[in-house]
Amino acid sequence: MDMEKKGRLSEIEAQTQTEKGERVNVFSRFSLPKQYIWICRGFIAVALVYCYAFRTTVICEFPISSNPTPFIASPSRPLEWGDVNFIHTTDTHGWLLGHQKASEPEPNASGTLGDLYSFIHHMKELAATRGADLLVVDSGDMHDGNGLSDGFPPGGVNGHETNKIFARMPYDALAIGNHELYKYPITLDVYKNFAPKWNGRYLTSNVNITMISPSGQVTNVPVGDRYTKFTTAQGRKVTALGVLFDFANYALNTTVQQPESLVKEKWFQEVIDEEPDFFLLLGHMAVYEDNWPVVFAAIRERHPLTPIFIFGGHTHIRDCVMLDDRSMALESGRFMETVGWMSATLPSTGKDMEFSRRYLDANRVTYQASIDLYHTNTSVTTFDTPEGLSITRSLQELAAKFNLSSTFGVVPKDYYLDRVPYPSEDSVVSLFIDKVLPVVLPASNPERAGIPSIILANAGSQRFDVFKGPFTRNDEFIVSPFKNSFLYLNVPYGIGKHILRRLNKFGAFSNSVADDDAFVASRYKAWRKEQYESFSGSLVDDHGKPLTLGYVTKDQCPGGPGDDTPHRPIPIFDAPGYVGHSNVIPSAANTTMIDVIFLNFFLKDIVKAVNELRTEADWDVSRWMARNVTVDDAALYGNLESNEVFGKYANAVWSPASPTMVGLKQPQAKPSRRASVPAAEKKVDERAPMPMVVEASQDPARNNPPHVSSIMNRVPSALLLVLGLLVFSTGILSDFNRISSMFSAQHGLQYDSSAPHGTATFETVPGYFVHDEPALDQLALSPPPPRFGLIDSSPGYWTKFKATVKKLNDEAGPSCSYKLVFIGRHGEGYHNVAEAFYGTKAWDDYWSLLNGNGTITWGPDAKLTELGIEQARMAHQRWVTELHSGGGIPLPTKLYSSPLSRAAKTLEITFQNVTHERPLIMENLREVIGVHTCDKRSTRSEIHRAFPEFNIEKGFREEDLLWKPDIRETNEERDARVKRVFDKILQTDDTCGWLLINVASRFADQKALDIGIVAHGGIIQSSLRVIGHQPYPVMTGGVIPLLIKVTYTS
C-alpha cells in the first residue's frame, strides 16, 4: 500500500471521525475548566449519596453506550433476476438463531431462520410478479455445532427438535450431509421424522440406511428419496438429485455409494434419460475439485445443452465454478452466515445462457436492503411474516428449554480462534492451554494437583471465537464442542518435556471424524488466508466509509464480485497442531517424575511419542521407566470432559463472585425499542467500530438483529456513601499533592543521565529464573509467576538469593559487578487492542498511521485500557506478595520509566506504596520510534502534569523531535539505543556521580544496586539481546527479573 493511498485513507478516517454523529465514543477524553471539575465532583458525590439514601427505590445505572444497535453494512447493488432463480443454504449446523454477539463480524450473520423465512416469502411474491421461478434449496449438514442442535437432554437425539422447526421452511429440495451420518440414531431420526415431511424432495441419491422391515427382513433403503421430478410455478420441468461426496466414515448400518458407482446404476441412467428444462443437482460436496464432475459428465453425455444448476457445500466457503457455459455450481458458506443467490436466463436451444451469483450476508439489513429497497421492497414494518415470527419464537423457546442462555460468567474481552497469532494474549488457543486448563484440571483432581505437570492439547479442539460478554451454555457448544476425557501418564521430566515437539513432528492426529473435520478446516482456512494475504482492494466503501470485517470472496465465475456486501478481510494466522503448558521448573532434573495430561483423542500418538523418546534418551531412563508404555497405562485425570472446561473456567474466573471479577455484575439485556420507520427514512451508519464493551441480545417480539445492551453496574449500597465522599475529597488531596511537589518540579531539580562514567559489557547470569532456561518447545508459563519466576522455592528463597548476589559481588574484581534488574512491560494499551482486532498486517499498513478509528483513540501516546490498568494492579499485588514471602524480595533502589503514558502509568500503579523512590523518565526507554502514532510521546509539560511525582532526565525536550511519520526505527538502531541506556544506569560505583538520585535510599554497597524499569515489548526484546539473553515473550503487564554481570571496559 503506497504512501499516497495511506494519506488519502487517513483523510477519509479523519472525515469519518468528524461525522460520528450519534455514535458514542465510550473511551473519549475531555477537559473542563477547573471550576467545572469541582462542580462535577460535587454533583457526582451528591448523586452517589442520593443513590445510597434511596437505594430501595433508585437504581444507579451507568450505560456504556447510548447506541444500542451494532452496525451492519448494507448490500452494494441490486440482485439480478433471471428466468429461474435460486436461494441456497448449506452447513447450517444448528445456528438457526443466527450469530448473537456484537463484536465484528458477528452482526453480519445476525438473521434468524425466521427472518430467512420472511425474506423467502417476499422474494417468492416478487418472483411471481416478474413471471420468474424462484426455488429454495439446501445442501445438508444441519447437525453439530450449536446448542440448538447439540444441547438436547439425556435420552434425546441431536437435531431432533431443530429438524422439526427447519421442516417449516419453504424449501423446494434438500440434500443430506455427512453430519447426518456419524451416528446411527441421528440418521434413523432423519429417516423416520424429517425426510417424510418433504414429500419426496429430501434427496439422498447415494445414501442408504439399513432397516428391519415389518416382516423382519433386513433391508437397505435410501434415507430420503433418490431423485425427484417436478414442475415449477412457471411450468418448467425439473429433474433433481442429491449426491453426497465419497464419504467413508459413516455410522454402522448406514452406507454411502461412491459417485463413480452411482452414475452407473440402472435407475440413475433411467432418471436422466428424459430431458427436463433443467437439471438441479444438490449435494454435500465442494463445487471445486470434488466429485461433481463425475455426475455432471454423466448427464452432459446424454444432454449436451440442457442447463445444469449445481449447489454444493461441506467446505464452509463461498465459491462458484462453471463446468461449461450452460451450467453454474454454487457453494454458500457455513453457520447461517451466507445465503446464496443464483439466477439464469433460459434462452432457446443453441443460444448462450446468462448467469449471475451473489453471496448475501445473512441478516435483516441485507434482507430488507434498507438503503435503496434493493431486494424485497419492504420496510421494517412489513418485513416480518406471521410464520417467520413464529419460527423465531419456536427457536427461542427451544433455546430456553435447553437452558442455552444460562450464564457461567462474563468474558472481559474478545478472544480469537485464528484472527491473532498463537501464542498471544487474545488467542483462544492460548486462553485454553495457558489459562483455562491450568485452572480447571487441578480442581478436578486435587489428589494430583500438587504433582508437577505438562498439559497437552490439540489446537483443533477449539472451534470458535470467545466474545466479550456473558459466556453461556450455548457458547460452550460453539467454542469447544468435542467431548473428550483427560488422561495422564506419569513419566520422567526428561521424556515429558520433549513430547510436544514430537507430537507436532507427527502432525495432527487422525480418526474417522477428524479426517473430515481437518479437511474442512484446512479448506476454510486456506480460503480465508488467500483473502487476507492477497487483498489489494479499497478499505472504504463507495461513500468513503471504512469497510467492516467480513468475507472477501474470489471465485471463478464471471460477473464481478460475488459478495453482496463489500468488506475488508478478516485476519488469519496459523497455529501448531498441538500446544502445551508446563508448571514444571525448566531446570528440573530429567529424573523428576511428572504428570503429562492430555486428551484421550490423541492417546495413541502420546504413547508412540513417549516410547520413541524413551528409546532415544541419552541418559539412563530404565530406573524410572522399565518398559515401554501402552494405552492401558494411561489413567483418567479427574472427571471433566473437554466440552465442560470453558464453563468451569468462566464460573471460577469470569463470574461476578470470582476474585478477578470483584465488583462486576452480569450484564442485563434490555429489549429493543426500535422505531418502526420506513426503510428509506432510516439513517444507516456505515462506520466500522471496534468491538464495544457490550453484549448482544434479541427482542423476541420484533426478532430484530442482536443489539448492544446497556450494562447496569449496581454498586453495593454500603460502598456508595464512601464513594461519594472519596470523589469529592480526592480532588482536594490530589491538588494538595500537586502543590507539595511544585517546588522541586518547577525550580529545575532535574537529574542528569546524559553521560555514563564509561562503557561496559553486559552478560546475563543464567540459572536463577525460569525464563533464563532454554525454551521448551512451545510451552509458556503464565505471568506474573510466583517469585517472578525465581526457580528456588525453598523456605527463605529471597534471603538466599540476596546472599548469592552479595557473594557474587564480594568475589568480583573492581571492574565487575552484578546487578538485579526488574524489567516490566506496560499494561494493555488501546493500540494493543486495535492491532489485535485488525491484525498486524492491517495495523502496520494502515491503522497504525491513524490516531484512532472513531470509537477508540490510540495516538499520539496510547493510554492504558481498563484491562491494562488491572494488569498493572496484578503486578503491584505480586510485589506486595513477594515483599512478605521468602524473606522479602529485594526492592529496586532506582526506578526508570519510558516517557510514554502507558509505561509511566503502569510503573506508578505497580510501585504505589511499595517503594518511595521517585522514578526517572528517560527518553531512550521509549518504544520503537516513528510512523506508529501510538509511539509518539506527549510534550514534556504534559508528561509532568500527568506524573508530577516523576523526575525527568536533563536534556529532555519539550516536543517529540525523534518521532517521524515516515521513518521507523530498526531493531539494530533500537538495540544500540538500549545499550546506551544500560551504559548509563548499570555503571554504578562510588565515583559515578551522575546517578546520585535520592542517595539516602540506596544500598551502601553500590554493587548491589537493584533497578526497576517499565517500558515496552520492543525495549524488552532489545534488552535481552544486549545482555545475550535468549528471546522471551513478555505479555502486557508482565515482569521479568534479570541478573546481569557488568564488566567495565573504561
Protein Blocks (a to p, Z undefined) as FASTA:
>chain_A
ZZklmmmmmmmmmmmmmmnmmaccfkbccdddfklmmmmmmmmmmmmmmmmmmmmmpccd
ddfbfcfbdcddddfbdcdddfbdcdddehklopanopabfbdcklmmmccfklmmmmmm
mmmmmmmmnopacddddeejjbghifklmmpcehiaehklmmmmmmmpccfbdcddfklm
mpmklmmmmmmmmmmmnnopaccfkbccddddfkopacdddfbbfbdcdddfkopacddd
ddddfdfkbcehiacddfklmmmpmklmmmmmpccfbdcddddddfehpaklmmmmmmmm
mmmmbccddddehjopacdddfbfkbccddehjehlaccddddddddehiacdddddddd
ddfklmnopmnommnopafklmpcfklmmmmmmmmmmmmmnopmpcfbdcfbdcdfklpc
cddfklmklmmmmmmmmmmmmmmmmmlmmpccdddddfklpcbdcdedjddfklmmmmmm
cccddddddddfklmmmmmmmmmmnopaddfklmmmmmmmmmmmmmmmmmmmmgcbdfbd
fkopacddddddddfbehijfbfbdcdddddddddfbdcddfbdfkbcfklccdddddfk
lmmmmmmmmmmmmmmpcbdfklmmmbccdfklpccehjbdfklmmmmmmmmmmpmkbmkl
goiacddddddfbdcddfklpccdfbdcddddddddddfklopacddddddddddfklmm
mmmmmmmmmmmmmmmmmmmmmmmmmnopacdfkbcfbdcdddddehjamklpccehjacc
ddddehhlpablcehklmmmmmmmmmmmmmpcfkbccdddddddddddfklmmmmmnopk
lmmmmmmmpgbeolaccbehiaddfklmmmmmmmmmmmmmmmmgghiaaddfbdcddfbf
klmmmmmmmmgokbccdcdddfklpcceehilmlpccdfklmmmmmmmbccdehiafbdc
kbcfkbccdfklmmmmmmmmmmmmmmccfklmklmghkllpcfblmlpccdddddfklmm
mmmmmnopacddddehiacddddddddfZZ
